[in-house]
Amino acid sequence: MLPRLHRPLAALLPVLFLGLAACGGDDGARPTDIEGPQGFDAVEIAGDQGVQPEVTWKGQMEAGKLEVKTLVEGEGDPVAKGDSVSTNLWIGNGFSKTEAYTTYGDEGGGAQPIAVDEEELAPIFVKALEGQTKGSRVAVVGSATEAFGENGQPALGIGDGDTVLLIADLMADPKPVKPKRVPASQLPKVVEKGGVVKRLSFQGLKEPAADGDLLRSVVKRGTGAVVTEDMTVTANYLGHVYGAKKPFDESFSKEPVPFSLQEVVKGWTYGLSGVKVGSRVLLQIPPELGYGAQEKENIPANSTLYFVVDIISAE
């Protein structure tokens, strides 16, 4: 499990990208058969930016062309075409007055990086993101066909005759964290067999505090280029949590893995930046720079992550 940013439910990809499957027929009542409140008049939206919104439906929503309302204006940089912005999403079906999808909460997966690309994003997402400032909460209403295309979004239970409410929280860029350099003795020992990294040993080390620092030890210094946060790095790695009998993932017995430092947990982004290619690095990553409260396979919620990383190349 390379420590990439966690993707949410499997429905995310068909939501974001076009070329969706056709929607099945439905002989029931459609939004066009009713006279409900128009657009934003059909809902009340409450709650703080970055937190699951509280949506109260006043009736079945009627809507046509996409309408945008900035509920909270952020103070960050504006989002332009081609930019990527970490975003929390809430999608509701305005006809059934139900939640169709969310990235909030324990099961939602958390904020996701979304690149503003008009050729790949469904129109409703482009409308919500482009031109907005980071730190904003934006709502968009419209018909399903205007939001997703002529078929609606059947993967979310949104038919072509339904209406859609999207709430998007454009998360502010986190402040960069500088890793604290420590001697290798303050981090787990790398255990090798036949020259291959097998695990980390925590013998003699205290259990880490949940609010601990990002720690780094360069146990072997390379002579290559200096890694920067915008690079794609190819590396071998092994990841462990404190007290576990075995790693939760590793690549030393397989093949080196390429990854963008913009698409991994921030502990990797900040922890590997500034290190030269050819180095071996030990990292201690606190939960807030890892997976936070998300529980993943073999990784309990709020875990401090430990990695040994061999940086092979970067470009």
C-alpha positions in Angstrom: 0.0 0.0 0.0 1.9 2.9 -1.3 0.9 5.9 0.9 -1.1 7.6 -1.7 -4.0 9.9 -0.9 -6.9 7.6 -0.1 -9.5 7.4 -2.9 -13.1 7.4 -1.6 -15.9 5.1 -2.6 -15.7 3.3 -5.9 -18.3 5.7 -7.3 -15.9 8.6 -7.4 -14.4 7.9 -10.8 -17.7 7.6 -12.7 -18.8 10.8 -10.9 -15.9 12.8 -12.0 -15.4 11.6 -15.5 -17.6 11.6 -18.5 -18.5 8.8 -20.9 -20.8 7.3 -18.3 -23.1 4.2 -18.7 -26.6 4.8 -20.0 -29.3 5.2 -17.5 -32.1 2.6 -17.3 -35.7 3.6 -17.9 -38.0 4.7 -15.0 -41.7 4.9 -15.3 -42.2 6.7 -12.0 -42.8 10.4 -11.4 -40.0 12.7 -12.7 -39.0 16.1 -11.5 -40.7 17.5 -14.7 -44.0 16.1 -13.4 -44.0 18.2 -10.3 -44.0 21.9 -9.3 -41.4 22.1 -6.6 -39.2 24.9 -5.4 -36.7 26.2 -7.9 -32.9 25.6 -7.4 -31.6 27.0 -4.1 -35.1 27.8 -2.9 -35.5 24.0 -2.4 -32.8 23.6 0.2 -31.2 25.1 3.3 -27.4 24.4 3.7 -25.7 24.9 7.1 -22.4 23.9 8.7 -18.8 25.0 8.7 -16.5 24.8 5.7 -14.7 21.4 5.7 -17.3 19.7 7.8 -20.2 17.5 6.6 -22.9 20.0 5.4 -26.4 20.0 7.0 -28.9 19.9 4.2 -32.6 20.5 4.8 -34.9 19.9 1.8 -38.0 22.1 1.5 -39.4 20.1 -1.3 -38.5 18.3 -4.5 -36.1 20.5 -6.4 -36.7 21.8 -9.8 -33.6 23.0 -11.7 -32.4 23.5 -15.2 -29.1 25.2 -16.1 -26.3 25.0 -13.5 -26.4 27.7 -10.9 -23.6 28.4 -8.5 -23.6 30.0 -5.1 -20.5 30.7 -3.0 -21.5 30.0 0.6 -18.1 30.7 2.1 -15.5 32.6 0.3 -12.0 31.4 1.0 -8.9 33.4 1.3 -6.6 31.1 -0.7 -5.4 31.3 -4.3 -8.0 31.2 -7.1 -8.4 27.9 -8.9 -7.6 28.0 -12.6 -7.8 25.5 -15.5 -5.3 22.7 -14.9 -4.9 23.4 -11.2 -5.5 20.6 -8.7 -7.4 21.3 -5.5 -8.1 19.1 -2.5 -11.9 18.9 -2.3 -14.6 17.5 0.0 -17.8 16.7 -1.9 -21.4 16.2 -1.0 -23.9 15.2 -3.7 -27.7 15.1 -3.3 -30.5 13.9 -5.5 -33.0 16.9 -5.6 -35.9 14.7 -6.7 -35.7 12.0 -4.0 -34.2 14.5 -1.5 -31.5 12.1 -0.5 -27.7 12.1 -0.1 -26.2 10.3 -3.1 -22.5 10.6 -2.3 -20.1 12.1 0.2 -16.4 12.2 1.0 -17.0 13.4 4.6 -16.9 11.2 7.6 -15.2 7.9 8.5 -16.5 6.1 5.4 -16.2 8.9 2.9 -12.4 8.8 2.4 -11.8 12.5 3.0 -10.8 15.3 0.7 -9.6 14.3 -2.7 -7.3 16.1 -5.2 -9.3 17.1 -8.3 -7.7 18.6 -11.3 -9.7 21.1 -13.2 -9.9 19.7 -16.7 -13.0 20.5 -18.8 -12.4 17.5 -21.0 -12.5 15.0 -18.2 -14.6 16.5 -15.4 -18.3 16.5 -15.5 -19.7 20.1 -16.0 -21.0 20.4 -12.4 -17.5 20.0 -11.0 -15.9 22.5 -13.4 -18.6 24.9 -12.4 -17.9 24.4 -8.7 -14.1 24.7 -8.8 -12.9 26.9 -11.6 -12.4 30.5 -10.5 -13.2 29.8 -6.9 -10.6 30.4 -4.1 -9.2 27.7 -1.9 -10.9 27.7 1.5 -14.3 28.3 -0.1 -17.6 26.3 0.2 -19.4 26.3 -3.1 -22.9 24.9 -4.0 -24.2 24.1 -7.4 -27.7 23.1 -8.5 -29.0 22.0 -11.8 -30.6 19.2 -13.8 -28.9 15.9 -13.9 -28.3 16.3 -17.7 -26.7 19.7 -17.2 -24.6 18.3 -14.3 -23.4 15.0 -15.8 -24.5 14.7 -19.4 -27.5 13.2 -21.1 -27.5 10.0 -19.0 -27.4 11.6 -15.6 -25.3 9.7 -13.1 -26.8 6.2 -12.7 -23.8 5.0 -10.5 -25.1 7.4 -7.9 -28.8 6.7 -8.4 -29.3 10.0 -10.2 -31.4 9.5 -13.4 -31.4 11.7 -16.4 -34.6 13.4 -15.3 -33.5 14.1 -11.7 -32.0 17.3 -10.3 -28.7 17.6 -8.4 -27.2 19.5 -5.5 -23.4 19.6 -5.2 -21.6 21.1 -2.2 -17.9 21.4 -2.6 -15.4 22.5 0.0 -12.2 23.6 -1.6 -9.7 22.9 1.1 -7.0 25.5 1.8 -3.4 24.4 1.1 -1.8 23.1 4.3 1.2 24.9 5.6 4.4 23.0 4.7 5.9 21.0 7.5 9.7 20.8 7.9 10.8 17.4 9.0 12.8 17.2 12.2 16.2 15.6 11.6 17.1 12.9 14.1 19.7 10.2 14.4 18.8 6.7 13.2 18.8 5.5 16.8 15.5 7.4 17.4 13.7 5.5 14.7 13.1 1.8 14.1 16.0 -0.4 13.0 15.9 -1.7 9.4 16.0 -5.5 9.4 17.4 -7.1 6.3 17.8 -10.7 5.1 20.0 -11.5 2.2 20.4 -7.8 1.5 16.7 -7.3 1.2 14.7 -5.1 3.6 12.2 -7.3 5.4 10.7 -5.3 8.3 11.3 -2.6 10.9 12.3 -3.4 14.5 10.8 -1.2 17.3 12.8 -2.8 20.1 13.7 -0.2 22.7 11.5 2.5 21.2 8.5 4.1 23.1 5.1 4.1 21.5 4.8 7.4 19.6 2.4 10.2 20.6 -0.5 10.9 18.2 0.6 14.5 18.0 4.2 13.7 17.4 6.6 15.4 15.0 7.5 14.4 11.4 10.9 12.8 12.0 13.5 12.0 9.3 16.9 10.3 9.4 18.9 9.9 6.2 20.8 6.7 6.9 22.5 6.6 3.5 23.2 9.8 1.6 22.9 9.7 -2.1 24.7 11.9 -4.6 21.9 12.5 -7.1 19.6 15.4 -7.7 17.8 17.0 -4.8 14.1 15.9 -4.6 11.5 18.6 -4.6 7.8 18.5 -3.8 6.7 18.8 -7.5 8.7 15.7 -8.6 7.8 12.2 -9.5 9.9 9.8 -7.5 10.7 6.1 -8.1 11.5 4.3 -4.9 11.5 1.1 -2.9 9.7 1.4 0.4 8.5 -0.6 3.4 5.8 0.7 5.8 5.1 -0.4 9.4 3.0 0.8 12.3 4.3 0.6 15.8 4.0 -2.9 17.4 2.8 -4.7 14.3 4.3 -8.1 13.6 4.8 -7.4 9.9 4.8 -4.5 7.5 1.5 -3.3 6.0 3.2 -3.1 2.6 6.6 -3.1 0.9 8.1 -3.1 -2.6 11.6 -4.4 -1.9 10.6 -7.9 -2.8 8.8 -6.6 -6.0 9.6 -3.7 -8.2 10.4 0.0 -7.4 7.3 2.2 -7.6 6.9 5.6 -9.3 4.7 8.2 -7.6 4.1 11.9 -7.6 4.9 13.7 -4.4 1.7 15.6 -4.9 -0.4 12.4 -4.7 0.9 10.8 -1.6 0.3 11.5 2.1 1.9 14.8 3.2 4.4 13.0 5.4 6.0 11.6 2.3 5.8 14.9 0.4 7.5 16.9 3.2 9.7 14.0 4.4 11.4 13.2 1.1 11.7 16.8 -0.2 15.2 18.0 0.1 16.8 14.5 0.1 19.2 13.5 -2.7 18.5 10.7 -5.1 20.3 7.5 -4.1 19.5 8.1 -0.4 17.9 5.7 2.1 15.5 7.6 4.4 13.7 6.6 7.6 10.5 8.5 8.3 8.2 8.8 11.3 4.9 10.3 10.1 2.3 11.5 12.6 -1.4 10.7 11.8 -2.2 14.3 10.7 0.4 13.9 7.9 -0.7 10.3 7.1 -4.1 8.8 7.0 -5.5 10.6 10.1 -8.7 9.0 11.4 -9.1 6.8 8.4 -8.7 3.1 9.1 -7.1 1.2 6.3 -6.1 -2.4 5.8 -3.6 -3.3 8.6 -3.4 0.3 9.6 -5.6 1.3 12.6 -7.1 4.8 12.7 -4.9 7.6 14.0 -1.7 5.5 13.4 1.8 6.9 13.2 3.4 5.5 10.1 7.0 4.4 9.8 8.8 4.0 6.5 12.2 3.1 5.1 12.5 4.5 1.6 15.2 4.0 -1.0 15.0 6.9 -3.5 16.1 5.5 -6.9 15.3 8.3 -9.3 13.3 11.6 -9.5 12.2 13.8 -12.3 
